Amino acid sequence: MPGLPHPFRRRRSYLIRDTSLGKKGTLINKSAVLERAVVDALREKPTAGKSSTTT
């Protein structure tokens, strides 16, 4: 993924206004893709030998 300093992509979700869940700017979710793999067919599960992570 060009332009990213890390080999995985991070995503964070914040509240954009004050709500009953919290104040504006409150982090409500975070996730990261830690590993990616290439498969040959739709919905095929990757095997250990096909992993294509970037280190």
VEXGUFI-884629 format. One line per 10 residues: number of its first residue (from 0); their letters; for each residue x, y negated, z negated of N, C-alpha, C, O. Coordinates in Angstrom, 2 decimals. Last residue first. Layout:
<rs>
NUM = A = X,Y,Z,X,Y,Z,X,Y,Z,X,Y,Z; ...
</rs>
This chain:
<rs>
54 = TTTSSKGATP = 6.85,7.28,-5.34,7.56,7.01,-6.60,8.52,5.87,-6.45,9.20,5.51,-7.41; 3.73,8.24,-4.15,4.89,7.37,-3.94,5.55,7.11,-5.27,4.88,6.75,-6.24; 2.38,11.47,-3.32,2.50,10.29,-4.18,3.76,9.51,-3.84,4.72,10.06,-3.30; 1.04,13.61,-1.98,1.86,12.63,-1.28,1.96,11.34,-2.08,1.67,10.26,-1.58; 0.52,17.13,-2.19,0.55,15.83,-2.84,1.47,14.87,-2.11,2.56,15.26,-1.67; 0.38,19.71,-1.29,0.04,18.65,-0.34,0.12,17.26,-0.95,-0.20,16.29,-0.27; 0.86,21.61,-3.26,1.86,21.45,-2.22,1.60,20.29,-1.28,2.50,19.90,-0.53; -1.46,21.61,-4.82,-0.22,21.08,-5.40,0.83,20.83,-4.32,1.63,19.90,-4.46; -4.18,20.55,-2.71,-3.45,21.56,-3.46,-2.14,20.94,-3.93,-1.77,19.86,-3.48; -7.26,18.68,-2.68,-5.82,18.81,-2.43,-5.19,19.91,-3.27,-5.62,20.17,-4.40
44 = KERLADVVAR = -10.31,19.80,-1.36,-9.56,19.47,-2.57,-8.07,19.66,-2.30,-7.66,20.68,-1.74; -12.27,18.31,1.13,-11.29,19.34,0.81,-10.52,18.89,-0.43,-10.14,17.73,-0.54; -13.98,16.31,1.98,-14.28,16.98,0.70,-13.35,18.15,0.38,-13.61,18.90,-0.55; -12.94,16.69,5.31,-13.77,15.96,4.36,-14.11,16.85,3.17,-14.49,18.01,3.34; -9.62,18.02,5.83,-11.07,17.99,6.06,-11.78,17.21,4.96,-11.29,17.08,3.84; -6.94,17.75,5.12,-7.29,17.91,6.54,-8.78,17.76,6.82,-9.16,17.40,7.93; -5.60,15.24,2.88,-6.26,16.52,3.16,-6.65,16.56,4.62,-6.70,15.53,5.29; -3.24,13.72,0.85,-3.79,13.80,2.19,-4.38,15.19,2.36,-3.74,16.19,2.03; -3.53,11.95,-2.28,-3.14,13.11,-1.48,-3.82,13.05,-0.13,-4.86,12.41,0.03; -2.41,10.05,-5.09,-3.18,10.17,-3.87,-2.68,11.39,-3.11,-1.54,11.80,-3.27
34 = ELVASKNILT = -2.61,8.93,-8.44,-2.09,9.89,-7.48,-3.01,9.93,-6.28,-4.23,9.85,-6.41; -3.73,6.87,-9.84,-2.40,7.33,-10.24,-1.78,8.28,-9.23,-0.55,8.42,-9.17; -5.57,4.12,-9.71,-5.32,5.31,-8.91,-3.89,5.73,-9.20,-2.95,5.02,-8.86; -7.24,2.90,-12.58,-6.06,2.90,-11.72,-6.02,4.21,-10.94,-6.39,5.26,-11.45; -9.38,0.59,-14.35,-9.06,1.89,-13.79,-7.82,1.75,-12.92,-7.41,0.65,-12.56; -11.54,-0.96,-16.68,-10.26,-0.93,-15.99,-10.01,0.48,-15.50,-10.39,1.45,-16.15; -14.11,-3.17,-17.78,-13.72,-1.90,-17.21,-12.32,-2.03,-16.61,-11.96,-3.09,-16.10; -14.40,-5.59,-19.07,-15.45,-4.59,-19.29,-15.09,-3.22,-18.71,-15.70,-2.22,-19.08; -12.96,-8.32,-20.62,-12.67,-7.14,-19.81,-13.72,-6.08,-20.11,-13.91,-5.71,-21.26; -14.42,-11.51,-20.62,-14.25,-10.25,-21.36,-14.01,-9.10,-20.39,-14.77,-8.92,-19.44
24 = GKKGLSTDRI = -15.08,-13.76,-19.18,-13.69,-13.37,-19.21,-13.41,-12.08,-19.95,-12.28,-11.59,-19.93; -17.72,-14.83,-21.27,-17.08,-14.92,-19.97,-15.59,-14.59,-20.11,-14.92,-15.06,-21.02; -18.54,-12.52,-23.96,-18.28,-13.84,-23.40,-17.62,-13.74,-22.04,-17.04,-12.72,-21.68; -20.97,-9.80,-23.91,-19.77,-10.51,-24.35,-19.64,-11.85,-23.67,-20.51,-12.28,-22.91; -23.45,-8.75,-23.45,-22.31,-7.82,-23.53,-21.04,-8.47,-24.03,-20.14,-7.80,-24.52; -25.15,-10.85,-23.12,-25.31,-10.09,-24.36,-24.17,-9.07,-24.54,-23.95,-8.58,-25.65; -22.86,-13.25,-21.63,-24.05,-12.39,-21.63,-24.16,-11.72,-22.98,-23.36,-11.97,-23.88; -21.17,-15.73,-19.85,-21.55,-15.24,-21.17,-22.84,-14.44,-21.06,-23.81,-14.90,-20.46; -19.78,-14.57,-16.72,-20.54,-15.54,-17.52,-20.83,-14.93,-18.88,-20.75,-13.71,-19.03; -18.33,-12.55,-15.70,-18.14,-13.86,-15.06,-18.97,-14.95,-15.74,-18.86,-16.12,-15.38
14 = LYSRRRRFPH = -16.42,-9.99,-17.18,-17.68,-10.72,-17.15,-17.42,-12.09,-16.54,-16.40,-12.73,-16.84; -14.25,-8.00,-15.10,-14.47,-8.97,-16.16,-15.87,-9.54,-16.05,-16.45,-9.58,-14.97; -12.41,-5.16,-14.24,-13.68,-5.89,-14.11,-13.88,-6.76,-15.34,-13.70,-6.31,-16.47; -9.57,-4.11,-12.40,-10.14,-4.57,-13.67,-11.41,-5.34,-13.39,-11.48,-6.10,-12.42; -7.49,-1.76,-10.97,-8.72,-2.52,-10.81,-9.25,-2.86,-12.20,-9.36,-1.98,-13.06; -4.42,-0.97,-9.33,-5.19,-1.21,-10.55,-6.45,-2.00,-10.21,-6.45,-2.81,-9.29; -2.76,1.50,-7.53,-3.60,0.31,-7.47,-4.44,0.21,-8.73,-5.09,1.17,-9.15; 0.69,2.50,-7.56,-0.73,2.77,-7.76,-1.48,1.45,-7.77,-0.89,0.39,-8.01; 3.35,1.82,-7.43,2.86,2.84,-6.51,1.40,3.22,-6.74,0.93,4.19,-6.16; 3.71,-1.78,-7.59,3.63,-0.47,-8.24,3.05,0.54,-7.26,2.33,0.16,-6.33
4 = PLGPM = 3.56,-4.14,-6.19,4.83,-3.81,-6.81,4.86,-2.42,-7.44,5.93,-1.93,-7.79; 2.13,-4.40,-2.97,1.93,-4.05,-4.37,3.25,-3.64,-4.99,4.01,-2.88,-4.39; 2.60,-4.79,-0.26,2.45,-5.95,-1.13,2.24,-5.65,-2.60,2.19,-6.57,-3.41; 0.93,-1.93,1.08,1.83,-3.07,1.20,1.53,-4.18,0.20,0.38,-4.45,-0.14; 0.83,1.17,0.00,0.00,0.00,0.00,0.89,-1.25,0.00,1.52,-1.56,-1.01
</rs>
